[in-house]
Amino acid sequence: MRKNIDLDKTTLLKLKILAAFEDTSVKALIEKLVERFVKEKEHEQLQQLSKEEKEDLGLLALMQQSDRDEYVSRDEVMKVLDE
């Protein structure tokens, strides 16, 4: 996806210098910085969740990984729960 952003001259100059030190392009540096920022914000949000909300989120992640074509009967589920 292509997005245009406006940067002031000072910020752009600093990005160019950082990109030179990192031996990368300004575009790649910005992408890396945005990705890092998003990960930090996700981490902050996870830290603010209650224990129950974290468990719910973990269950949701497991459910999304499950094979939806596989069928388990009610009896099999009840048998596992009784153990």
C-alpha positions as CSV (number, residue, x, y, z in Angstrom):
1,M,0.0,0.0,0.0
2,R,1.3,3.4,-0.9
3,K,0.8,6.3,1.5
4,N,2.2,9.8,1.3
5,I,3.3,11.6,4.5
6,D,4.5,15.1,5.0
7,L,7.6,15.6,7.0
8,D,9.3,18.8,8.0
9,K,12.8,19.4,6.7
10,T,14.5,18.8,10.0
11,T,12.8,15.4,10.5
12,L,13.6,14.3,7.0
13,L,17.2,15.3,7.4
14,K,17.5,13.3,10.6
15,L,15.8,10.3,8.9
16,K,18.3,10.5,6.0
17,I,21.2,10.6,8.4
18,L,19.8,7.6,10.4
19,A,19.2,5.7,7.2
20,A,22.8,6.3,6.1
21,F,24.1,5.0,9.5
22,E,21.8,2.0,9.2
23,D,22.9,1.4,5.5
24,T,19.2,1.4,4.4
25,S,16.8,3.6,2.6
26,V,14.6,6.2,4.3
27,K,11.5,4.3,3.2
28,A,12.8,1.1,4.7
29,L,13.7,2.9,7.9
30,I,10.3,4.5,8.2
31,E,8.6,1.1,7.6
32,K,10.8,-0.4,10.4
33,L,10.0,2.4,12.8
34,V,6.3,2.2,12.2
35,E,6.3,-1.6,12.6
36,R,8.2,-1.2,15.9
37,F,5.8,1.5,17.1
38,V,2.8,-0.7,16.3
39,K,4.3,-3.7,18.2
40,E,5.0,-1.5,21.3
41,K,1.4,-0.2,21.3
42,E,0.1,-3.8,21.0
43,H,2.3,-4.8,23.9
44,E,1.1,-1.8,26.0
45,Q,-2.5,-2.8,25.3
46,L,-1.9,-6.4,26.2
47,Q,-0.3,-5.3,29.5
48,Q,-3.4,-3.4,30.4
49,L,-5.7,-6.4,29.9
50,S,-7.0,-8.2,32.9
51,K,-6.1,-11.9,33.5
52,E,-9.5,-13.0,32.2
53,E,-9.3,-10.8,29.1
54,K,-5.8,-12.3,28.4
55,E,-7.2,-15.8,28.7
56,D,-10.1,-14.9,26.4
57,L,-7.6,-13.5,23.8
58,G,-5.5,-16.7,24.1
59,L,-8.6,-18.9,23.6
60,L,-9.6,-16.8,20.5
61,A,-6.1,-17.3,19.1
62,L,-6.3,-21.0,19.6
63,M,-9.8,-21.2,18.1
64,Q,-8.5,-19.3,15.0
65,Q,-5.8,-21.9,14.5
66,S,-8.1,-24.9,14.7
67,D,-9.2,-27.0,11.7
68,R,-12.8,-25.9,11.1
69,D,-13.4,-28.9,8.8
70,E,-12.7,-31.4,11.6
71,Y,-15.9,-32.5,13.5
72,V,-16.0,-33.6,17.1
73,S,-19.3,-35.1,18.5
74,R,-20.9,-33.8,21.6
75,D,-20.2,-37.2,23.3
76,E,-16.5,-36.9,22.6
77,V,-16.4,-33.4,24.1
78,M,-18.4,-34.5,27.2
79,K,-16.1,-37.5,27.6
80,V,-13.0,-35.3,27.6
81,L,-14.6,-32.9,30.1
82,D,-15.5,-35.7,32.5
83,E,-11.8,-36.8,32.7
